[in-house]
Amino acid sequence: MGEPTQKFSITMPRDIAEAARARSGPSGLSAYVAAAVARQIERDNLNELIQVAEAEHGPITDGEVQAVRDQLHQARAQQIGDEASAA
């Protein structure tokens, strides 16, 4: 059995509601909205961690952000290469 649920009534702009309903698929609008809210909570938590880290160590520079992006791109390229070799 899944986690306990609770029913809510929310208000959102009609165009957003229609787009969400169109994309919600077989799991339904409630699951789609719950997943979107869960992602937003993750982002909020990450932002809080960044604020704490920056308060302790100083702001993150653009160069540091770019260095991490470069590492991620390299890791993805390597993973794609490894998957292609295994196939």
C-alpha positions in Angstrom: 0.0 0.0 0.0 1.3 3.5 -0.9 1.8 6.5 1.3 -1.3 8.0 3.0 -2.8 10.8 0.9 -4.9 13.8 1.6 -7.3 15.6 -0.7 -6.7 19.3 -1.4 -8.4 22.0 -3.5 -6.0 24.2 -5.3 -6.3 27.2 -7.7 -4.1 27.7 -10.7 -4.3 29.6 -14.0 -6.5 27.7 -16.5 -3.8 27.4 -19.2 -1.4 25.8 -16.7 -4.1 23.4 -15.5 -5.0 22.4 -19.0 -1.4 21.9 -20.0 -0.8 19.8 -16.8 -3.9 17.7 -17.5 -2.8 17.1 -21.1 0.6 15.9 -19.9 -0.5 14.0 -16.9 -0.9 10.7 -18.8 -2.5 7.6 -17.2 -1.3 8.4 -13.7 -3.6 11.4 -13.7 -3.4 15.0 -12.7 -3.0 14.5 -9.0 0.1 12.4 -9.5 1.5 14.9 -12.0 0.9 17.8 -9.6 2.4 15.8 -6.6 5.5 15.1 -8.7 5.9 18.8 -9.6 5.5 19.8 -6.0 8.0 17.2 -4.9 10.5 18.6 -7.4 10.0 22.1 -6.2 10.6 21.0 -2.6 13.9 19.4 -3.7 14.9 22.6 -5.4 14.0 24.6 -2.3 16.0 22.3 -0.1 19.0 22.5 -2.5 18.8 26.3 -2.5 18.8 26.3 1.3 21.9 24.1 1.3 23.6 26.4 -1.2 22.8 29.4 1.0 24.3 27.7 4.1 27.4 26.7 2.1 27.9 30.1 0.7 27.4 31.7 4.1 30.2 29.5 5.4 32.6 29.4 2.4 31.7 32.4 0.3 29.7 32.6 -3.0 30.2 30.1 -5.7 32.0 31.7 -8.7 30.9 31.4 -12.3 34.2 29.6 -13.0 33.4 27.0 -10.3 29.9 26.4 -11.8 31.4 26.0 -15.3 34.0 23.6 -14.0 31.3 21.4 -12.5 29.2 21.6 -15.7 32.3 20.5 -17.7 32.8 17.6 -15.4 29.1 16.6 -15.8 29.3 16.8 -19.6 32.5 14.7 -19.6 30.9 12.1 -17.4 27.8 12.0 -19.6 29.9 11.6 -22.7 31.9 8.8 -21.1 28.7 7.1 -20.0 27.2 7.3 -23.5 30.5 5.9 -24.9 30.5 3.1 -22.4 26.9 2.2 -23.2 27.6 2.2 -26.9 30.6 -0.1 -26.4 28.6 -2.5 -24.3 25.8 -2.8 -27.0 
